[in-house]
Amino acid sequence: MRSTTARTEPPHVRATAVRATPPAGARRRAVAVTAALVLAVVTALWSGQPSRAAGATAAVEPMGVPFLPSPDPLRVTIASMVAVSMTVEKNVTIRLSDGTTRVTNRYTFTKLKIRSHMKVTQRAAGHTVTIDVPGEGSLGGYDSAGKPETTTMWGTISQVCVRVLVKICGVQGLLDFFGSLIPLTAGAEDFVGDVYAIRTVDDHAALNSTDNPVHLPGTITVTTP
């Protein structure tokens, strides 16, 4: 088994771009690394562009997500995070890049910031890609005009805990306690989710905006058999 670890510049994401800079020894892994970043912090990638499933004669159109996510979900863990709020929409049907569909959930965060240790792992096509952010990072935050940005995740959050008077864990428990709008201003911890896609956008950006809502300083490791 071979493993390549690259120290990256913080991946900067605008509407459709992800930039990572691996060292020379990892150049042959650059395509896989960039693809993983696109899946992990993504944006609207092919929004509006059809893709084709293997053996299909008709174009596969995105559904439920503005692009076609990989059928191999990302395992996302976050030790500590904070956001203005989280809303949950259940039973959302999405189409994946292989043409299949999944019924899953859509979680929308406002101003999502990482307080400590975010880890994203994807196993697909014979390799494992791990993005490790040990300290602080951002999957939203504020834009340059001071307005909050939104982050959407499609998948299943199996665990997240919020401390109010007591520690409340689990999305359903939070919905039962808070209702449809879950405030996370006091912070949340122990986040675990299997996520098909993450999309962070600046809802207020002008066409010539250079705001980068995603900032994840850390390492990327690609392991192959």
N, C-alpha and C positions, 0 to 999 in steps of 0.2 A: 504494500500500500504506500502510495506517495502522497505527500502533503505539501502544499505550497501556501505560505502565509505572506500576505502583502500588507504593508502599512499604507493606508490610503490617505489622501487628502479627504476632507469632509465631502461626501457626495453632494453635489449641488443640483437641485432639481428645479427647473422652471416648468413650463407647461408640458414639454415632452422630452426633456433631456436629462441624462444622468452622466456624470463624469467621474471616473475613478482612475487613479494613476498607480499601477503596480510597478515594482522594480523590474529591471531588465530580465532577471531570471524568471519572471512570471509572465512574460509577454504572451507565451502560447496559451496561457490561461485567461488572457484579457477578455476574450469574447464571452467565455462562460461567466466570468466575474461580472462583466457589464450586464449580461442577461439576468443574473441573479439580482443585481441592484435594481434593475428595471422592475423586476417582479416584487422586490421588497419595499421599495419606496415610491412606487410608481405613480405615474401620471397618466395622462390620457393616451399614451402610446398610439395605437392605431385608430383612435376614435374616428369612426366613419369609414375606415378601410376594411373591406371584407378579407377573410382568410379562407383557406380551403382545408378541409379535413382529408386525411389519407383515403384515397379511393373515391372521394365524393366528386360528383359532377357539378354540383351547385355550390355557390359561395356560401360560407358559413358566416352569418351576421352576428355581431355581439348582441347579447340579451341580458338585461339586468345590470351589466357593468359596461362602461363605454369602450371596452377593449376585450380581447379574448385571453383570460388568464390561463396559466398552466394547470393541467389536471392534478399536478403534484403540489399539494398545499404547503405553505410555509408554517413551520412551528415557530411561534413568536412568544417570547417570554420577556417580561419587564418587571424588574424588582420594585421600582417605584416610579410613579408618573403623576402628572397633574394636568387637569383640563378644566375649562369652564363647565362643560356638560357633556353627557353622552345620551344619545337617543337610540332606540332599538326598533327595527322593523323586522318582523319574523316572516318566514315562508316566502322568501324572495327567490325566484328562479333565475339562475344565471347560466350562460353557455360558456363552455371551456374551449380551449384551443383545439382539442381533438374532436369537437363537434358534439360532445355529450353535454347534458345539462345536470345541474344540481339544485336542489331546493335547500336554501341556507338562510342565514340572517345577514342583515345590513346594520352596521353600527356606525353612527356618525358622531365624531368628536369635534368640539370647538376649542381651538388653541391647545392642542395636545403637545406637551413637552415631557421629555424623559428626564427624570431626576437621577436615576442610577440604573445601570446595567440592563441594556436591551440586547437580546440575542435572537437572531433570525437564522433558522436552519432549513435548508431545502435539500431533499434527496431525490435525484432524478437523473435519468440517462447515464447511470453508472458512476456518478460523482456526487459528492456532498459539498455544498457551499454553505459556509457559516459566516455571518456578519456579526461581529462582537463589538458592542459599544459599551465600554466599562463605566463611563461617567455620564455626564449630562449630554443631552441631544435634543433635537426638535423634529417633530412630525407635523408642525403647524406653527404655533406661536402667533406673533403679530407681524403684519406687513409693515413697510416703511411709513405708511400713513397711520399706523397705530390701530388698524382694524384686525380683528381675529380671523384666522384662516381655518378651514375645515379639513378634517381627515376622515375618510370613509374606509371601513374594512368590511369585506364580504367573507363570511366564514362562520366559525363557531368559537366564541369565547367560553372556555370551560371553567375558568376561574378568574376572578378579580375581587379584591376586598377593599372596602371603604370603612374608615373609622369615623363614627359619629359619636354617639354616647357609648356604643359598643361596636365591635368589629363585625361588619356584615359582609358575607362572602357569597359569590355566585350572582350571575346576572338576574336570574329570576327573583332571588331574595332582594336585590336592589330595586327591581321593578315593583315588587310588592311593597317595599318600604317608601320609595320616593314617587312612584308613578312613572309615567312615560318619559319624563325628563329627569335624568339622574345627574345631580351636581357633583363635580369632582374637584371643586376648588380647594378642598381640604387635602386632596391627594388620594391616590389609590395605590395598591401594592399587590404583589403576587399575581400579576397578570399572566395568564396562559391561554393561548388561542391557536387554532389551526385555521389559517387564513389563506384564501385563494388569491386575494388581491387587496392592495392598499393604495388609495389614491388621495393625495394631498393637493389641495388647490387654494389659490388666493382668489376668493370670490370677487374681490374688488379691483383686481389688477387691470391696468390699461394694456392695450396691445403691445406697447413698447416697454412694459414693465420688466425690470431685472430682479424683482424680488424672488428669493429662493426659500421656499417654506421648509425644505428638508435639510437638516444639518445633523449628520451622524458620524462624528469622528471616532474611528476605531480601526479594526483590522478585518480583512477578508481572508478566509482560509478555504482553499479548494482541495479536496481529497479525492483521489482516484484509485481504483484497484491496482 
